[in-house]
Every structure is written in structure tokens, then in C-alpha cells.
Amino acid sequence: SRRHKLYREELNLTSPAAPLPLRPEASWLQFHLGISRDGLYPRSSPTVNRLLRDMQDFTTISADYSQDEKALLGACDCSQIVKPSGVHLKLVLRFQDFGKAMFKPMRQKREEETPEDFFYFVDFQRHNAEIAAFHLDRILDFRRVPPTVGRLINVTKEILEVTKNEILQSVFFVSPASNVCFFAKCPYMCKTEYAVCGNPHLLEGSLSAFLPSLNLAPRLSIPNPWIRSYSFDGKEEWEVNPLYCNTVREIYPYSNGNRLLNIVDMAIFDFLIGNMDRHHYEMFTKFGDDGFLLHLDNARGFGRHSHDETSILAPLSQCCIIKRTTLLRLQLLAEPEYRLSDVMRESLLQDRLAPVLTEPHLLALDRRLQLILKAVRRCIDTYGEAKVVANDTMQPEAPASDRVKLTT
């Protein structure tokens, strides 16, 4: 900390200007106000495109650990945390207009696949997976992933020189290759071997827009009924019992409403990106039991393009239900003129870190989409379309009172 202060004094570095007063037209605020019962943002939302540009362009005015890391360091009282380690590093970056985004640095090159011997719970978190997951979620018309964009961050100017957290300052160092590096500060597995390094200062990362604070828009964190075992040799009931869904259907809120259908949507999304790490899901309490599920923390997706983990589809294959709107969208994206890989490739070209995904990952989306449709056809052949395909195309317009109310 003393060396850092001397370094700043020697370079005559001054703190950035204080944030401007909150403007009603700020993209961050408009994004929050646009959250409704139907999703995090409306279709073709100009606000989201403006928010993505702002996260790419705005100057970073402060950097700090997330609440997860702070909880483990005893700096906050957080009831629910995800334990970080040296290889799972994330920071909160703040911008003008009270903008705030979660920064996840590059840990794995795009062309690298997750080793076959890795368990899903020790896999790397990939910045490009967060970016690609947002684009895929928007293409599927789920709109449940917060806007996410790629950015080249100058770790010296945009993190080290703007943070007021002395612990974060203390984990920066210069590597033998003269690159500026830093690593996570946590109770275990946090060493310089797990550091991320700039080149010499610039580092790729993803920026995911923060949702409204829990004080303004409370959320529930709920265990996924199809949670995986987080041990090396354990099995959950759904992994050994093909009739597991019958048990789930008897439990509220999966016994009625659309919660189970939303779980199937989430499983389809996770299967497409190859994410096996969906242990919880979150919902806004404002919208009640039938609100949409947030698809957060997708950094463990897109790890292996050469393997299709069909067990992720267990909610679909065991329950044999799917929304009609979801099925129609999947069928459209299987058509040659609207091929999912082509639509994703075009969408990802908008990001400044393009190419975000390698070609094998894009082609894997088409292959996995066919496996999803095959599973649906198998269910329809067994139970009939009327029991498998839930008609959700005639939902009424959400009342204005269902929008998230925020105050300044």
C-alpha cells in the first residue's frame, strides 16, 4: 500500500472527477426502468444498445471487489455468497451516471478447450462465454441475461489507479515479462500463479451491467431442482432416477404455473452453451411465482465444443414439456436461412472483441439445436403434442404496475 501511494505521488496522479449527478436519460437507469414481467428489456431495445456502447466507452472511475470476495474477507455481511478462488476473479467497475458493471478478465484463450479431466466445478470462468451468452439469450428471445459487452481494460489506469481498496492494490505486481498483473485475494488458492496479466497493461474482459440494487428490486435465489453434485463421486436423485420429474411436479411452485416451463427454457439455454454449473437461479420478487428466471453467471459456458453434455437437458427429457414460443423459435433457428450459428456469428461481430467464439463453438450450436429438437420429437411421439407443447402464445399484456419501480 505504501509503495502504491508513493508510485501515485511520483507520477503526480490525481483521482478522477466525481460522478456527475444522476441524469434521468442515463442508459443504466433506463435499462433498470425497462425491466418488466416479460424480461430484462423489451425486444429491439435502443436502451440496451446504448448501454453496451457506454460500457465500452465510459471512463472507469473506481474499481473494487464484488460482494462475494468482500464477504469472505469479512468486509460485508452477505447472506448468500459464491466462494471465489484464485482462478475465479471478478471486479466491480463503476462509471459516470452511477453506472456499474461486473468485470471478468480473460482466463482462457478462445481456441483452448476445457480439459476432459476437469470437473465442471473447477473449470475456468471465460469472459467470452459471458459475452456470447448474452447474444444467444437475446437471439432466443429470452432476454434474461444482463447486457454484456467485451472491452480492453488498461489494468493500471482503469483498476489500480482508481481503486481505493488497499487489499486490491496490494495484489498488483509486475511480471518478469514486464506485464502488469493482479490476482484474487481470498482464503484459499490465491497465488501469483493464478494471476491475470495485461500486455503489458491491456487485458480483455467482459462487462455485465448490474441489475437494480436489492433494496429497490429484491430478488430470490432458489436452488435448481436439477442441481448437480458438487463432489467428485456423488450423484443427485435426478441423475439416477428417470422419473424424478414426477416428484418435482408435486412440489410448489413447480406443481402449477410456468415455473417448470421456465426451468426447461433455462436447461435449453445451458445445453446450447454447455454450462453444467447452474446450481441456483434468481427471480425478481416483484413479479411473483410466475416471473422469469434470470440467467446469470454464464462464464463456465462454451468450454468444450467437441462434447455435447446431454444430461443438461434432463428437465426437458424427463418432464417432456416446452413452451410453444420457445419451440417455434428453435425451429426457426434450425432453418437454413436463419441458422443459429449464422445469426450468432453476425450478432457477435458487433462486439469489439470479435471474434468472440471460434468457428467450432458456433457450429456446435447447430448440432446441439438438432439434439434439442430431437428430444422434443421423442416426447411428442410418446405423449402427444397437446401434452408436451404448452401454449403460451396468448399471454395478456403485462399491466404497467408490473414494471420495476425505482426511485432516485
N, C-alpha and C positions, 0 to 999 in steps of 0.2 A: 504494500500500500504506500509506504514512504517513497519507494522508487518510482511508483506511478505518479505521485504528486510532484516529485522533482522533475520527472520527464515532462509533465504538463507545464511546469513553470519555465523550464528551459526553452520549450518551444513557444512560450507565451500563448498557450491555448486558453481560450475562454469558453464558458458554457454557451450553448446555443440560446437563441432568444426564447422567451417563454411562449407557450402555446397561445395562439390567437383566441379571442372569445368564441364560444360555440356559435357557429352560423347555422341557421335552420336548413340551408341548402347543402350542408356538408354531406358528402357521399356516405360517410359512416352512419350518420343519423338517418338519412333517407333509406338506407338499407335496413336499419332496425325497424323503422316505421312501416316498411313494406312487408314485414313478416305477417303471414295470415294462416288460417286453418289449412290452406292448400299447399303451403310450402314456405321456404325461406325468402323467396322473391317471386314476383309474377313472371310469366313467360315473356321473353324478349324485353326484359327489364333494362332500360337505359341506365338506371342507377347502378346496376351490377357492373356494367362495362366501365362506367366512370370510376367506381370503387376499385376495380382491377388496375386502371391506369394510375390512380392515386397511390396505391400500394407499390407500384413500380417506380413512381417518380418522386414522391414526397420525401423530404429530408427526415432522417431519424433524429428525434430529439431526446430519446432516452432508451435504455436497454436494461433489462432485469431478468432474473429467473422467473419461471412460471410459479404458480401457487404449489404445484406438485413438489418442486425442488425446495421451496421455502418451507413447506410442511415438514419435510424430512430434516431440514436444518433448524427446526424449531422457531422459525420466524413468523409463522402464522398458524392459526387454529383451523385446520381444514378437515372436515369430517370424511371426505372421500378423496383419496389421492391415488395416483398411479406411480408406483415406486420407480424413480429414474435410476439409470446406471450410466457408466461412462460412455457406453455406445448409444445411449438414447438421450441426446442433448437437444434441448429446445429453450428458446428465449422469447420473452415478450418485448417487442419493439413498439415504441409509441411515436406517433406522427402529429402534425398540426391538426387542428379541428378535433382534438381528442380521439384521433384515430389510433387503433391498437390492433396488432396482428401477431400471430404466433409464428416465430421463425424456426424452421427446422433445416439445419445445414446438410450439405451433401455428404453422405457417408459411403456411398457405393456408386461406382460408375455405371452408366446406363447399360453397357454391354455385359456387365457381370451378372450372373445368375446366383441366387442363393444356393449355397452348397446343399447337396442332397441330404447330408447327415445333420443339418441344422434342424432343431425343433422350432416350431413357429413362435414360441415364446422367448427365444433367444435370437431371433432374426434381427437384421438391421432395420432401422427406420429409414425409408428412402424419400428424399424431398420430391423427386419427380413423380413418385406414386401419389403423393398428396395433390399435386397439380393435375395429373391425369384423372384421378378420381373425381375431382370437381367437374372436369369436362364431360366425363362419362355420365355422371349423375344428371347433368343438365341435358345431355342428349337423350337419356332415358325419360326425361320429363319428370323425374322425382323431385328435383330442387330441394334436396335435403342435406347437401354438403355446403358448408360456408364457402363463399367466393375465395378462391386460392389462386395465387399467381407466382411465377418464378422471378427471382431477382438476383443480380450480382451484388453482394454486400461487401463493402470495404470494412473488414472486421476491426481495423484500427480506428478509423474515423467514425464509423456508424455504430460501434458497440463499445470498444474500450474507452474512447474519449468522451462518450456521452453517459456512460453508466455511473451511477452514484453508489452502486453496491460494491463494497470493498472486497467481498468474497469473490465476486465475478472478476474484479480487477486482478485479483491475486492468481487466477488460473491462466492468465495470458503469458506466453513466453515466445521466444524466437528460436526456431528450429535450427539444426546445423546447416540446413539449406537456405537459411535466412528468410524463411517464411514465418509470418505471424500466426501463432496457433493458440488455441484455448481448449479446455476440457471441462467436463461436468464436475460439479462439487457435490458429492453425495456420500452416504456412509459406506458404500462398498463399490468395488470395481471401478474406481475413478482414478485413472493414472494417465500420465502423458502418452502412453502407448495408444490410448483411445481418443487422443486429441483430434480436432479438426483444424486444418491449416489453410490459410489463404495462399495466393500465388502472385506475389508474396503477401498481398493484403486482400485480394478479391476472392470471395468464396460464394459459390452457388448455394441457393437455399429456396425454400418455399415460404410464402407468407399467406397465412389463412386469417381472414377477417374474424375478429372476435364477435361473438353474439352479445346481445344486451346483457348487462350485469344481472346476476341472480336476484338482486334486490328489486329490479324493475320487471324482469321476466323470469320468474322461478322455473326451474327445470327439475325433473325427477330422473335419477339414474337407476335403471332397472336391470337386474341380471337377465341375460339372454337365456331362454329356456333350452336352447341348443348350445350352451356354453361347453367348451372343451375342457378336458382335464389339463391342469397346469402342473403335471408331474410327468416324470419320464416313463412311467409304466401304468398309470391309472386310466380308467375308462369311465365315461359318463353313461347314464342309462340309455340315452338316445343312440349311442354308438353300438350298443349290443341288443337293443330291443326295437325291431322294425315297427312295432305297434305303439311306440312311445307317444305319437301324436294323439292317440285316443285319451291318454292321461292328461295331456296338455289341454285338450278341448274341454275337459271337465273343470278346469281351474279358471276363476275370474282373473283378468278380463279377457282371456282367450276363449271363453265359452260363448261370447256373443260380441257383436260389433265387428270392427275391421282390424283389431289389433293383430290377429293371427295373419290376416292378409298382408299387413304391413311388415310382419316378420318375414313372410315369404318374399316380398319385394326386397328386403334387406339381404336375404340369402342369395337372391339372384344377382344383386349388385356385387356382393362379396365374392361370389363364384366367378364372375367376369373378371374381377381384378386379382383373384387368387388370395384373398385375405382370410386367414384362418383365426384371426385374433379378435373376434367380436364378442368379448365376454360380457359387455354391458351395452345398453342403448339408452339414449336420453330423449325426453319429451318435454315440451312446454306444458306446465300445469294449466295454463290459460285455456287450452283447447280441450281439456278433459280426456277421457279414456280413448276417444277415437281420433286424437290428434296424430300428426305424422311423427315418425321416428327420425331423429337426427342421425345422419351417417357421419360421425366424427372419427378422427384418428384413423386415417387410411394409409399411413406410411408403411405398413407391412404388406401392402399390395404390390403387384407387379414384380414379384421376386423371381418366379420361375415361369418362363413362357413355355417350356418344354413339358410341363406337367399340369394336368387338369385335376384339381382336388375335388372330386365329385361329392365327397362327404359334406362339403359346404352346402350342397343343395338339399340336405336332409329335410328341412322344413317343407320344401316343395314336394319331394318324392314320398315323404311319409304322410303328409296331410292331404296331398293331391287337391290343392285349391290355388287359384291365382286370380288376380283382378283382370277383368276384361280389358281395361285400358292398358295394363302392363303387357298383356299378351298381344294386343294389337300393335303396340309399339315395337315389341320384339320381332313380330312377324314382318313389320315394315323394314326393320333394320337387317333382316335376312334377305331382302330382295336385292338383286344385283345393282340396281340403280341407287339404292340407299344403303349399301353395305356398311356395316358398323365400322369396320376398320377404315374405310374411306372417309366416313363422317368424322371419326375421331382424329384421323390424320389432318384433315382440313381444320378442325377446331383447334388442335394443339399448335398449329402453325401461328396462331395469334399470340402465343406466349413467347417472350423474349429469350427464353432458354431453349427454344426449339432447336433440334428435335427433342421432345420430352421423353418419348418412348422409342425404342428400337423397333425395326420392322417386325421381328419375330413376336414381340409383345402385341403389336397391332393385329397381326394375323391370328394370334391365339384368341383374340376376342371373337372373331368369326367362328372359330372352331367351338369355343365354349357356348356361343349363342345357339349353335345347332344342337349341342347336348341338352341345353335347357328346353328347347322346343321338342326334342325327342322325349324328354321326361314328361312334358305336358301331354304329348300324344299318348304316351303309355298310360297316364292317368285317365285320359278321356276314354281310351279303349276299355279300361277296367270299370269305370264308374259312370261314364256318360258325361257329355259336355255340360248338361244342366247342373250337375253336382260339382263339377270341377271349376268351371269358369263363373266367377261371381260378377254379376252385372253392376258395375259401379259407374256407368256412363251417364246416369240420370240424377246425379247428386245435385241438390239445390244450391243456389248461390249462397256463399257464406255471408251472414249478416255483418254489417260494419262493426258491430260490437265485438266481433271475434278477432279483430286486429289487435296486435300487441299495443298496449297503451304505455307510452314513455313520457316522462316529464323531465324537464331540464332543470 
